[in-house]
Amino acid sequence: MHIRAVYRHSSATRTPRTFTRHAPAMRVYRPDLHPSLFSLAGDLKRWLDLGLVLAGGLLLFPVLMMVAIAIRLDSHGPVLFRQRRVGLHGSEFTIYKFRTMYLDAEHRLAGLQRFNEMEGPLFKMKDDPRVTRVGRFLRRTSLDELPQLLNVLRGEMSLVGPRPPLPAEVAQFQPCHNHKFDVRPGITGLWQVSGRNALTSFEQMIELDLTYIRQWSLAADLRILARTVGVVLTTRGAS
């Protein structure tokens, strides 16, 4: 078992918080947070993920191919975007998305910080000039998230769960925020169906994630998946 330390900035000293890596799925860091996460339902959640991903992957394969071709024709660069995120028990993993930005997006970020519409460590900007033409369509329809089905197959993510944060965001977490890592992160979640990109408060997004963990059940996951379909089809809160 490996140990990873995640640091929180404070006015005094930087204090490490440790998380166990490669722990069994759905075993919470604090057992008192939600006892049902220890039950058979946790295993059923994983089987539900695998079943839906395998079935959906076959149906969506033509769409995946068309999106990949459109990205290659639209702008220079790879089809997939890879980024390090923090997941279950604080372990880092590589998340996959369809690329929606130009290759120099990270270098241009500093010059756009004054236009940031988010409170806290997140960045969101309306009409972000770094986003490609195809990228705008992919983001509006959430098709850019589809490669994360691979992360679900690999056991790094679930279909439903908290948003996986960047390591730089974790460095600014308060101690109570670290309960996000009690479960696998998700492709969708309460944050996705409660406003998506219309949310502008970092604390609000964190609270939605913690509410999901406290109230987790298989029935709740199915409801969120159903609501996600409606949100995507209507592009509510998309940018």
C-alpha positions as CSV (number, residue, x, y, z in Angstrom):
1,M,0.0,0.0,0.0
2,H,1.4,3.4,-0.9
3,I,0.9,6.6,0.9
4,R,0.4,10.0,-0.6
5,A,0.6,13.3,1.3
6,V,-1.7,16.2,0.2
7,Y,-0.9,19.6,1.6
8,R,-3.2,22.4,2.7
9,H,-2.0,26.0,2.6
10,S,-2.5,28.0,5.9
11,S,-1.2,31.1,7.5
12,A,1.1,29.1,9.7
13,T,2.6,25.8,8.5
14,R,1.8,23.4,5.7
15,T,0.4,20.3,7.3
16,P,0.4,17.0,5.4
17,R,-2.8,14.9,5.2
18,T,-2.2,11.3,4.2
19,F,-4.5,9.1,2.2
20,T,-4.1,5.4,1.4
21,R,-3.7,4.6,-2.2
22,H,-5.3,1.7,-4.1
23,A,-7.8,1.0,-1.3
24,P,-10.8,-1.1,-2.0
25,A,-13.7,0.7,-3.8
26,M,-16.4,2.3,-1.7
27,R,-14.5,2.1,1.6
28,V,-14.9,5.5,3.2
29,Y,-12.1,7.3,5.0
30,R,-14.4,8.0,7.9
31,P,-16.7,5.0,8.5
32,D,-19.2,7.1,10.4
33,L,-19.8,9.3,7.3
34,H,-22.1,6.9,5.6
35,P,-22.4,3.3,6.9
36,S,-24.1,2.0,3.8
37,L,-21.0,2.5,1.7
38,F,-19.6,-0.6,3.4
39,S,-22.5,-2.8,2.3
40,L,-23.2,-5.0,-0.7
41,A,-24.6,-1.9,-2.5
42,G,-21.0,-0.6,-3.0
43,D,-20.2,-3.7,-5.0
44,L,-23.4,-3.4,-6.9
45,K,-22.5,0.2,-7.8
46,R,-19.3,-1.1,-9.4
47,W,-21.1,-3.8,-11.4
48,L,-23.6,-1.2,-12.5
49,D,-20.8,1.0,-13.7
50,L,-19.2,-1.8,-15.7
51,G,-22.4,-3.0,-17.2
52,L,-23.5,0.5,-18.4
53,V,-20.1,1.4,-19.7
54,L,-19.6,-1.8,-21.7
55,A,-23.1,-1.5,-23.2
56,G,-22.9,2.2,-23.8
57,G,-19.4,2.0,-25.2
58,L,-20.6,-0.3,-28.0
59,L,-23.5,2.0,-28.8
60,L,-21.4,5.1,-28.7
61,F,-18.4,3.8,-30.7
62,P,-19.6,5.5,-34.0
63,V,-20.0,8.8,-32.1
64,L,-16.5,8.5,-30.6
65,M,-15.0,7.9,-34.0
66,M,-16.8,10.9,-35.6
67,V,-15.8,13.2,-32.7
68,A,-12.1,12.1,-33.0
69,I,-12.1,12.9,-36.8
70,A,-13.7,16.3,-36.2
71,I,-11.1,17.2,-33.6
72,R,-8.2,16.2,-35.9
73,L,-9.7,18.2,-38.8
74,D,-10.5,21.3,-36.7
75,S,-7.1,22.0,-35.0
76,H,-3.6,20.7,-34.6
77,G,-2.9,18.4,-31.7
78,P,-3.9,15.1,-30.2
79,V,-7.5,13.9,-30.0
80,L,-7.4,13.1,-26.3
81,F,-6.6,15.5,-23.5
82,R,-4.8,14.0,-20.5
83,Q,-4.6,15.6,-17.1
84,R,-3.7,14.5,-13.5
85,R,-6.6,14.5,-11.1
86,V,-7.0,13.4,-7.5
87,G,-9.4,10.5,-6.8
88,L,-10.2,7.8,-4.3
89,H,-8.4,8.3,-1.0
90,G,-6.2,11.0,-2.5
91,S,-4.5,8.9,-5.1
92,E,-3.7,10.7,-8.4
93,F,-4.7,9.3,-11.8
94,T,-4.8,10.5,-15.4
95,I,-8.2,11.6,-16.6
96,Y,-9.1,11.4,-20.3
97,K,-11.2,13.9,-22.2
98,F,-11.6,14.8,-25.9
99,R,-9.4,17.8,-26.5
100,T,-11.5,21.0,-26.6
101,M,-8.7,23.6,-26.5
102,Y,-5.7,24.8,-28.5
103,L,-2.3,23.3,-27.5
104,D,-1.1,26.6,-25.9
105,A,-4.1,26.8,-23.6
106,E,-2.1,26.4,-20.4
107,H,0.4,29.1,-21.4
108,R,-2.4,31.6,-22.1
109,L,-4.2,30.9,-18.8
110,A,-2.2,33.4,-16.7
111,G,-3.2,36.3,-19.1
112,L,-6.9,35.4,-18.7
113,Q,-7.1,35.1,-14.9
114,R,-8.6,38.6,-14.6
115,F,-11.7,37.3,-16.5
116,N,-12.2,34.4,-14.1
117,E,-15.9,34.0,-13.2
118,M,-15.4,31.4,-10.5
119,E,-14.8,32.0,-6.8
120,G,-12.0,30.0,-5.3
121,P,-9.3,27.9,-7.1
122,L,-11.3,27.0,-10.2
123,F,-11.2,28.9,-13.5
124,K,-14.2,29.5,-15.8
125,M,-14.6,32.1,-18.5
126,K,-17.4,32.8,-20.9
127,D,-16.3,32.6,-24.5
128,D,-12.9,31.4,-23.5
129,P,-10.6,32.1,-26.5
130,R,-8.6,29.0,-25.9
131,V,-11.5,26.7,-26.8
132,T,-11.7,25.5,-30.4
133,R,-14.7,25.6,-32.7
134,V,-15.3,21.8,-32.3
135,G,-14.5,22.2,-28.6
136,R,-17.4,24.6,-28.0
137,F,-19.8,22.0,-29.4
138,L,-18.3,19.2,-27.4
139,R,-18.5,21.2,-24.2
140,R,-22.0,22.3,-24.8
141,T,-23.2,18.7,-25.4
142,S,-20.8,17.2,-22.8
143,L,-19.4,14.8,-25.5
144,D,-15.9,15.8,-24.4
145,E,-16.4,13.7,-21.2
146,L,-17.0,10.4,-23.0
147,P,-13.4,9.2,-22.9
148,Q,-13.7,9.1,-19.1
149,L,-15.6,5.8,-19.7
150,L,-12.1,4.4,-19.9
151,N,-11.4,5.7,-16.4
152,V,-14.5,3.9,-15.2
153,L,-13.4,0.7,-16.7
154,R,-10.0,1.0,-15.0
155,G,-11.6,1.6,-11.7
156,E,-10.4,5.1,-11.2
157,M,-13.8,6.7,-11.6
158,S,-17.5,5.9,-11.3
159,L,-20.3,7.0,-13.6
160,V,-21.7,9.0,-10.6
161,G,-19.6,10.7,-7.9
162,P,-17.8,13.8,-6.8
163,R,-16.0,16.0,-9.3
164,P,-12.3,14.9,-9.4
165,P,-10.2,18.0,-8.5
166,L,-6.8,19.0,-9.8
167,P,-3.8,18.6,-7.4
168,A,-3.4,22.4,-7.4
169,E,-7.0,22.7,-6.2
170,V,-6.5,20.1,-3.4
171,A,-3.6,22.2,-2.1
172,Q,-6.2,24.9,-1.3
173,F,-8.7,22.5,0.4
174,Q,-9.9,22.9,3.9
175,P,-9.8,19.7,6.1
176,C,-13.5,19.1,5.7
177,H,-13.2,19.1,1.9
178,N,-11.0,16.0,1.9
179,H,-14.1,13.8,2.5
180,K,-14.5,14.1,-1.3
181,F,-11.9,11.4,-1.5
182,D,-14.0,8.9,0.5
183,V,-15.5,7.5,-2.8
184,R,-14.5,7.3,-6.4
185,P,-15.0,10.5,-8.4
186,G,-17.6,10.5,-11.1
187,I,-18.2,11.6,-14.7
188,T,-21.4,13.2,-13.5
189,G,-22.9,14.0,-10.1
190,L,-25.0,16.5,-8.1
191,W,-22.7,19.3,-9.3
192,Q,-23.5,18.3,-12.9
193,V,-27.3,18.2,-12.6
194,S,-27.5,21.3,-10.3
195,G,-26.3,23.9,-12.7
196,R,-23.2,22.5,-14.4
197,N,-21.1,25.4,-15.5
198,A,-23.7,27.9,-14.2
199,L,-22.3,27.2,-10.7
200,T,-19.8,30.0,-9.8
201,S,-19.0,29.1,-6.2
202,F,-16.3,26.6,-5.4
203,E,-17.8,26.1,-1.9
204,Q,-21.2,25.3,-3.5
205,M,-19.6,22.6,-5.7
206,I,-17.8,21.1,-2.7
207,E,-21.0,21.1,-0.7
208,L,-22.9,19.3,-3.5
209,D,-20.2,16.6,-3.6
210,L,-20.3,16.1,0.2
211,T,-24.1,16.0,0.1
212,Y,-23.9,13.2,-2.5
213,I,-21.6,11.2,-0.3
214,R,-23.7,11.6,2.8
215,Q,-26.9,10.7,1.0
216,W,-25.5,8.1,-1.4
217,S,-27.6,5.1,-2.6
218,L,-28.0,3.2,-5.8
219,A,-31.4,4.7,-6.3
220,A,-29.8,8.2,-6.0
221,D,-27.2,7.3,-8.6
222,L,-29.9,6.1,-11.0
223,R,-31.8,9.4,-10.5
224,I,-28.7,11.5,-11.2
225,L,-27.9,9.5,-14.3
226,A,-31.5,10.1,-15.6
227,R,-31.2,13.8,-14.8
228,T,-27.9,14.0,-16.5
229,V,-29.4,12.8,-19.7
230,G,-32.0,15.6,-19.5
231,V,-29.3,18.2,-18.7
232,V,-27.1,17.1,-21.6
233,L,-30.0,17.1,-24.1
234,T,-31.2,20.6,-23.1
235,T,-27.6,21.8,-22.6
236,R,-28.7,23.6,-19.4
237,G,-25.8,25.4,-17.7
238,A,-23.4,24.5,-20.5
239,S,-20.7,26.8,-21.8
